[in-house]
Structure formats: C-alpha cells, structure tokens
Amino acid sequence: MKTVSLVFVLFALAFGMVEARGEEGLGVGVIVGEPTGISIKTWISGTRAVDGAAAWSLSENEAFQFHADYLIHNFTLLKLKESEGRLPVYYGVGARIRLNNGDGANDGNASVGVRIPFGIAYMFARHPIDIFLEVVPILDVAPDTDFDINAAIGARYYFR
C-alpha cells in the first residue's frame, strides 16, 4: 500500500500541479525499449516540460515501473527550417519506482531511483506529434543502491 501511495504522490506532483501548459498541450503515446509502455508529456513553458511513463521493464529483473522527469529543452543546438519542424535536445532530472515481480534480486520489493534523462526529439511542423530518443542513467537509492541505464524511443500525439 505504501508503494501505491508513493506512486500516486509522484504522478500528482508531476502532472496534477502543472498550472501553465505550452501551446503543445498534453502528449500521450508509447515508449519502446527499456522500459516499454505508455508515455505522457506536458509543457510548462516554451523550453520546460514534465514527462512520465507507466511501463514494463524487461531487463533481467522484470518489473513494472513508473517514472516522471522534469525536462529542459534546447531548441538552438540543432536547427531545422521552421517549415520542417523542431529538433530539441533535452536533459533533466526525475524519479523512478520499480515494482519488482519477485523473481530477481529484489524479490518483490519496490525500488526507488533518481533518473537523469538525455534525449533528442523531433517535433513535426504541421502535426501535433513528436518522436523521441533518450538515454537515462539511473541511480537506485532504495532498498539497495544500484546503477542502471535505460534507453528507449517513442512517439506522442498532443491534444491541444
């Protein structure tokens, strides 16, 4: 029950308290890789966003995971023609909760970690869609300290 409460608080903080949304609106889509599942993102300014996912981690210790990140985007590093779309590079910090299935090292325990995502996204000029690729170092801090790396691609549709 504590894990469910912690997950609820994490997502409430990440998405429920966001007051200002950019012109992109709320993006919902998929993330494929490590982890694989549903991805969401909302913009809180022109360069800042909050994203998250509810997804299966299919690594050696299969688990369901929730994560949320605060992201900062740089739109000037890689420039495209305005008619072709935008190509921001992004980085940030976030948190992850893994609900382990009991067949691995953590034997059914939940683990909590800090995420440091780095990625690139392509935002279409004429369609409310983005495609992204990210690599995320993770430092689990409870119940044990462990280092992990996630990598995934994904796409989201933005509801305006």
C-alpha positions in Angstrom: 0.0 0.0 0.0 2.9 2.4 0.7 4.2 1.8 -2.8 0.8 2.6 -4.4 0.6 5.8 -2.3 4.1 6.8 -3.3 3.3 6.3 -7.0 0.1 8.4 -6.7 2.0 11.2 -5.0 4.8 11.1 -7.6 2.3 11.4 -10.5 0.2 14.0 -8.7 3.3 16.2 -8.2 4.5 15.7 -11.8 1.2 16.3 -13.6 -1.5 17.4 -11.2 0.2 20.6 -10.1 1.2 21.8 -13.5 -0.6 25.1 -14.0 0.7 26.5 -17.2 0.8 24.5 -20.4 2.5 25.5 -23.5 0.9 25.5 -26.9 1.7 21.8 -27.4 -0.9 20.7 -24.8 -0.8 17.2 -23.3 1.1 14.5 -25.3 0.1 10.8 -24.9 1.9 8.0 -26.7 4.2 5.0 -26.4 7.8 4.4 -25.3 9.6 1.3 -26.6 12.8 -0.1 -25.3 13.8 -0.2 -21.7 11.1 0.4 -20.4 8.1 -0.3 -22.8 4.7 1.2 -22.1 2.7 4.4 -22.1 4.3 7.8 -22.2 2.9 11.3 -21.4 4.3 14.8 -21.6 3.0 18.2 -20.8 4.8 21.5 -21.4 5.0 24.1 -18.6 6.8 26.8 -20.6 8.4 27.2 -24.1 11.5 25.1 -23.1 10.4 23.2 -20.0 8.2 20.1 -19.7 7.3 17.3 -17.4 7.1 13.7 -18.8 6.4 10.3 -17.4 5.6 6.7 -18.2 3.9 3.7 -16.9 5.8 0.8 -18.4 7.3 -2.7 -18.2 11.0 -3.0 -17.6 12.0 -6.2 -19.4 15.6 -6.4 -18.1 17.0 -9.3 -16.1 14.6 -8.4 -13.2 11.2 -7.9 -15.0 9.2 -5.2 -13.3 6.5 -2.6 -13.8 7.9 0.9 -13.5 6.6 4.4 -13.1 8.8 7.4 -13.8 8.5 11.2 -14.0 11.0 13.7 -15.2 11.4 17.5 -15.3 13.0 18.3 -18.7 14.8 21.4 -20.1 14.9 21.6 -23.9 17.5 23.4 -26.1 15.9 24.4 -29.4 19.0 26.3 -30.7 21.6 23.5 -30.7 20.1 21.7 -33.7 18.2 24.0 -36.1 15.8 23.0 -38.8 13.8 25.2 -41.2 10.7 26.3 -39.5 8.6 24.5 -42.1 10.3 21.2 -41.3 9.7 21.1 -37.6 11.9 21.5 -34.5 14.6 19.3 -33.1 15.3 20.0 -29.4 17.9 18.3 -27.4 16.8 17.8 -23.8 18.1 16.8 -20.4 16.6 16.8 -16.9 16.1 15.0 -13.6 13.4 12.7 -12.4 12.4 9.7 -10.3 11.6 6.1 -10.9 9.7 3.5 -8.9 10.0 -0.2 -9.9 7.6 -2.7 -8.7 9.6 -5.9 -9.0 7.9 -9.2 -9.6 9.8 -11.2 -7.1 11.9 -13.3 -9.5 15.1 -11.3 -9.3 17.5 -9.7 -6.9 14.9 -7.6 -5.1 12.4 -10.4 -4.5 9.2 -8.5 -4.9 10.4 -5.3 -3.3 9.8 -1.9 -4.8 12.9 0.1 -5.7 13.2 3.9 -5.9 15.7 5.7 -8.1 16.9 9.0 -9.5 16.8 9.4 -13.3 19.0 11.8 -15.4 17.5 11.7 -18.9 19.3 12.9 -22.0 17.4 12.9 -25.3 16.5 14.3 -28.6 13.0 14.9 -30.1 11.6 15.7 -33.5 8.5 17.8 -33.3 6.6 17.9 -36.6 5.8 21.4 -38.0 2.3 20.5 -39.3 1.2 17.8 -37.0 0.8 17.6 -33.1 3.3 14.7 -32.9 6.8 14.2 -31.5 9.2 11.3 -31.9 12.0 11.0 -29.3 15.1 9.0 -28.4 16.5 9.1 -24.9 19.2 7.5 -22.8 18.7 7.6 -19.0 21.3 6.8 -16.3 19.5 5.8 -13.1 20.8 5.5 -9.6 18.5 3.4 -7.4 18.7 4.5 -3.8 16.2 2.2 -2.0 16.0 -0.5 -0.9 19.6 -1.1 -2.3 21.9 1.2 -4.2 22.4 0.2 -7.8 23.2 1.8 -11.1 21.2 1.2 -14.3 20.8 2.7 -17.8 17.5 2.9 -19.7 17.3 3.7 -23.4 14.1 4.0 -25.4 12.4 5.5 -28.4 8.9 6.8 -28.5 6.2 8.9 -30.0 3.4 11.1 -28.6 0.3 12.8 -30.0 -0.5 16.2 -28.5 -4.1 17.1 -27.6 -4.4 20.9 -27.8 
